[in-house]
Amino acid sequence: MKLVSAIIKPFKLDDVREALSEIGVQGITVTEVKGFGRQKGHTELYRGAEYVVDFLPKVKVEVGVSDDLLDRAIEAVSKAANTGKIGDGKIFVTPLEQAIRIRTGETGDDAI
């Protein structure tokens, strides 16, 4: 099992959710986050004053997947979140040692 964490632009969330649903992913966790990468933020004008926005709003999508679904999940997120512009985000894959469904006590792949 793997935990796929993707940091994406907020307006791409629905596209990513639909793409994951189409390949059979049943549940995702979404968190509103802020951060920066190569974009390094930007400047904005507010009431005539210029100020720097260091951290940009992003969305973090996390999903636990079985090993056989991993490549399809990565491809689905990559295609759905891609705009071709800087700041599209990143995908991180980490090992998932155990998953337990609290309601039923199912473990492993059965729990995800």
Secondary structure as UniProt FT lines:
FT   STRAND          2..8
FT   HELIX           10..12
FT   HELIX           13..22
FT   TURN            23..24
FT   STRAND          29..35
FT   TURN            38..39
FT   STRAND          42..46
FT   TURN            47..48
FT   STRAND          49..53
FT   STRAND          56..65
FT   HELIX           67..69
FT   HELIX           70..81
FT   TURN            86..87
FT   STRAND          89..95
FT   TURN            102..104
FT   HELIX           108..111
//
